[in-house]
Amino acid sequence: MMMTTQAETNAKLPTHTIYVVEAKEGNAKSNWLPVGAAWEHNGGEGLSLSINSLGISYLKDKGQDANLVVRRNKPQE
């Protein structure tokens, strides 16, 4: 059985989370629905994305634009 180091395990975790943002009217806060994950390329020049389109379809069915936001994950403590 092959052992996995902590660094190898962390390398497989997504570096970013992808959200679809549902805008609200007035001063109400927007809803941020996580719909996917992203992994930064080794050279830092791009991202590989995995997106669940159900969250996007939800807003489209309501007649709203689906605005996607990619945010870097905060380090786990």
Secondary structure, DSSP 8 states (H G I E B T S, - for coil): -----HHHHHHHS-SEEEEEEE--STT---EEEEEEEEEE-TTSS-EEEEE-THHHHHHHHTT---EEEEEE-----
